[in-house]
Amino acid sequence: MVELLAPAGNFISLRAVLENGADAVYFGLDDYNMRANAKNFSLSDLPEVSKIAKDYGAKTYLCTNIILNERLARELKRKMETISSSEIDGLILSDIGLIEDTVSHGLEAHISVQENVTNSFTLKTLKKLGAKRAILSRELSLDEITDITKKSLIETEIFIHGAICMAISGRCFLSYGLYGRSANCGDCLQPCRKNWTLTYEQGDDDVVNFSDVDDERFIITGSDDGSYRTNFFSPKDMCMIEHIPELIKSGVASFKIEGRARSPDYGAMVTGVYRQAIDSYLENPSEYEVKKEWMDELSGVFNRGFDTNFYFSTPFETSEDNQSRYIKKDIGQVVNYYNKVKAAEIRIWDDLALGDKIMIQGQTTGSITHTIDSMQISGENVNEVKRGCNVAIAIDKKVRHNDFVYKLVERNVND
């Protein structure tokens, strides 16, 4: 059975993805992973991460996938004993020089997409070095993945959803060149997502365009000031929800969701949708069908528009910004939860009404989305409440004191 591997940027995200069906989680350690701007976990957090995951029967993989200089490599090697004693399952490595140390400490060695694994010969070598799994390059087609996986002596893993980098397997120097902040050390400021102005020298008429795309307006648009603007550095997000059967038939061991720097509700929603799709197919392959609500739900959280990346063809569509249908508005905090009546008391600082969709997030709660169908103030049913009061809402799932409450507000399409 294929593993569903979900991202965790903090303890709230960890709970959120586990509650929504992740078979395994991957997460970063301060200073050693490709999401330096995410909250990440400290070395002392690892036993708690491991314990929480084990309560859900899930596996745990620690990302140590930056390009390691001599100092960082030595530091990580010294910390192997502590990492191993935390009882996590494995390390995601971008440096094959640490495979031996990883395996000798009883940890699985998974090779990062940063290694740009594109053929079965590399996988054969990684097997000899002791690796258990390799995350295949995101530039491979589904046919190539299937072929490589059939020949592989170790497990393979692929990305199925989330942000795609403009550079091959994420190796990019744009952020470093502009800001001195290295993407390869996890500190990318994502200048590729900006709107760029394109200029060219007069007399460059010998430039030849070899593109096989007939309509090139998606790349460059003219402006009133005579300049040209483009987002050609910024690809759409990957979304493979409509192709679960083909992915499962490829034989890969793990489906990976990108998004350690994204919010807990993103992790919860995306993990839950792919859990449903995978389970639905495995339960009855012959009757499987893609549900419209899956794509609707995925479109409701942060996204830059969707594409299938390189799985079926070379992607060419670009994306300007977040295209989700909703934005989160901070409106309150949980005061108490009453188990007997299944109700939460919430202190609110914005208006609330029946039918509003809210999101409640906390370190133990994870991320819960709920549509309000019952509210009371002082035991009396109400249809709406104004800011500055406490209100009780009926909610079956347990929430906790000090959990954050957000209202999902439909985004104006013109924003």
Stockholm file with secondary structure:
# STOCKHOLM 1.0

chainA/1-415         MVELLAPAGNFISLRAVLENGADAVYFGLDDYNMRANAKNFSLSDLPEVSKIAKDYGAKTYLCTNIILNERLARELKRKMETISSSEIDGLILSDIGLIEDTVSHGLEAHISVQENVTNSFTLKTLKKLGAKRAILSRELSLDEITDITKKSLIETEIFIHGAICMAISGRCFLSYGLYGRSANCGDCLQPCRKNWTLTYEQGDDDVVNFSDVDDERFIITGSDDGSYRTNFFSPKDMCMIEHIPELIKSGVASFKIEGRARSPDYGAMVTGVYRQAIDSYLENPSEYEVKKEWMDELSGVFNRGFDTNFYFSTPFETSEDNQSRYIKKDIGQVVNYYNKVKAAEIRIWDDLALGDKIMIQGQTTGSITHTIDSMQISGENVNEVKRGCNVAIAIDKKVRHNDFVYKLVERNVND
#=GR chainA/1-415 SS CCEEEEEESSHHHHHHHHHTTCSEEEEEBTTSSSCTTSCCBCGGGHHHHHHHHHHTTCEEEEEECSCCCHHHHHHHHHTHHHHHHTTCCEEEESCGGGHHHHHHTTCEEEECGGGCBCSHHHHHHHHHHTCSEEEBCTTCCHHHHHHHHHHCSSEEEEEEEECCCSSGGGCCCHHHHHHSCCGGGTCCCCGGGSCEEECCCTTCTTCCCCCCCSCCTTTCEECTTSCEEECTTCBCEEECGGGHHHHHHTTCSEEEECCTTSCHHHHHHHHHHHHHHHHHHHHCGGGCCCCHHHHHHHHTSSCSCEECTTSSSCCCCBCCSCCCSEEEEEEEEEEEEETTTTEEEEEESSCEETTCEEEEEETTTEEEEEECCCEEETTEECSEECTTSEEEEECSSCCCTTCEEEEEEECCTTC
#=GC SS_cons         CCEEEEEESSHHHHHHHHHTTCSEEEEEBTTSSSCTTSCCBCGGGHHHHHHHHHHTTCEEEEEECSCCCHHHHHHHHHTHHHHHHTTCCEEEESCGGGHHHHHHTTCEEEECGGGCBCSHHHHHHHHHHTCSEEEBCTTCCHHHHHHHHHHCSSEEEEEEEECCCSSGGGCCCHHHHHHSCCGGGTCCCCGGGSCEEECCCTTCTTCCCCCCCSCCTTTCEECTTSCEEECTTCBCEEECGGGHHHHHHTTCSEEEECCTTSCHHHHHHHHHHHHHHHHHHHHCGGGCCCCHHHHHHHHTSSCSCEECTTSSSCCCCBCCSCCCSEEEEEEEEEEEEETTTTEEEEEESSCEETTCEEEEEETTTEEEEEECCCEEETTEECSEECTTSEEEEECSSCCCTTCEEEEEEECCTTC
//
